[in-house]
Amino acid sequence: MSQFLGIPTVLCLRSRFSIDFSLPSAQPAFVPKTTRDRAPAQPHDALVKWTLTQRRHALSLVKAALPKEVVDAVDWSTFRIEKGSFVDDDLRNRYSDIVWSARLEGEEVFFYTLIEHQRAVEALMIFRMGLYMWRLWEHLVREQPERTTLPPIVPLLLHHSDTGWTAATAFEQIIAGKGPVREALERHIPHFELRLVDVSDGRAHNLADDALTGFVEVVLWCLSVAYDDERFEQEIQRRPVGKALAEAPAGPHRRAALGVLFWYLVSTHPDMPRRKISDLLLEAGQGAQEDVVDFMAEIKRMMRDEVKLEGKREGIREGKREGSAAILLDLLAARFGKVPVAVQARVEAADEKVISTWAVRVLTAGTLTEVLDGDAAGAPPKPRAAAHRAGKRR
């Protein structure tokens, strides 16, 4: 079997559907997902999904990852996105996928791309990739039961981790056995390879760089420096950020590209102030300066509004805490008489949770000390009324 053309070519990111891989099932395998089924989105998912659902950017990545003979044979004017996701629901916070298709010598071909979010190497990833490919084939057969052949699939894995990819890239590499017996079994073992795009060290390997759009280059670099503030700050000026943004038409589309880049960088560099990220992006954005300046001005306005809103929220929280402290002091005075200055200071400095605890204790405690520190044994004090009634019975 050909390593590429014998396998349907599919490019996958998360979509609105999922497949249940149970061959004996009488139920359709391709079913809509409800919102409740969706796992929380990862910042990587948002960035890559936006990029690879833009036809021009997806086309550049697929062409850059494929062998030249395949690129030359595909009719790229027929390249289109397919609706569907084949990743297990409980793994959607670790992986996302997207499917594209085109015509190859008059026949349909699929491109399947799996994007990792976990930043770790999974030893049996090639097995998982095979499962997702079989799910796609299963869907095609269910949709078109009259089929007598299956289209080829080229599986593409987008990976970034601290170590780089170290696991198998061909299915036969994970099958146990060696020597003459293994050779005899070879014809019975499935054979396929995934196309690996590893951006772990800051450079996308196994790609024809001249085929990539500038924006895809920047996106792959952003993935490689995620959560590494030092590399991000050192390398951003050497990246074609301005060129990448200038490729997009001026106006809403360019601002959308800026937006996904900026919020991805904010999400993956949480210890770096947003203002610093915006300044670095502005400095690197030569070539699309006007749009970058306008966008960053809007971001700064949003940040100022956010600071003001948080200040209002903090004022409300502080006012509520002060009011609770005043009520507690009144209860203490009514119960135990004049409240000492030290106790008053302690109450006024306490947070809302502690004040609530003391407010419950004041109803049953026998002394101020029990209110503030509990009784000597650490157990809640007995209700005074109940103790009084028990004494009368004795």
URGI-V811359 format. One line per field, one symbol per residue. phi: phi as a letter, one per 20 degrees, with the letter a starting at -180 (. if undefined). psi: psi as a letter, one per 30 degrees, with the letter a starting at -180 (. if undefined). A space follows every 10 residues. Layout:
phi=???
psi=???
//
This chain:
phi=.ffdfecgec dccfcecbce ecgffeeged cfeegffffg feffgfffff feeegfffff ffffeefgff gfeeeffefb edeqcceggf dfedbbbbdc cbdclndfcd cddddedelb eegdgfffff gfffffggff fffcffgdcd ffcdecddcb bfemfcefdc fffdefobmg ffffegfedg cbdeeedddf dncfemcegf efffffgfff fgffdgmdff fgffeffeef ffffffffgf ogfffffgff fffffffecf eeggffffff fffeefocgf ffffffffff ffffffffff ffffffffff ffffffffff ffffecngeg gffgffffef efffffffff fffcfebfff fecmffenef ffgfffffff ffff
psi=kkfefgkkjk jklkagllkj ijefkflkfj kkkleffklk kleeeeeeee eggjeeeeee eeefflkeee effkjffgkl kkkkkgkkeg gffflllkkl lakjhflkkk jjkkkkffhl kkeheeeeee eeeeeeeeee eeeiffkflk llkjkkkjkk lfflkflkfk effgklllae eeeefefgkk jlkljkjjge gfkjlhkjef fkleeeeeee eeefgkgiee eeeefefgkh eeeeefekkk beeeeeeeee eefeeeegif fkkeeeeeee eeefhkfhee eeeeeeeeee eeeeeeeeee eeeeeeeeee eeeeeeeeee eeeeegakkl eeeeeeeffl leeeeeeeee effflfleee eefllefflk kkkeeeeeee eee.
//
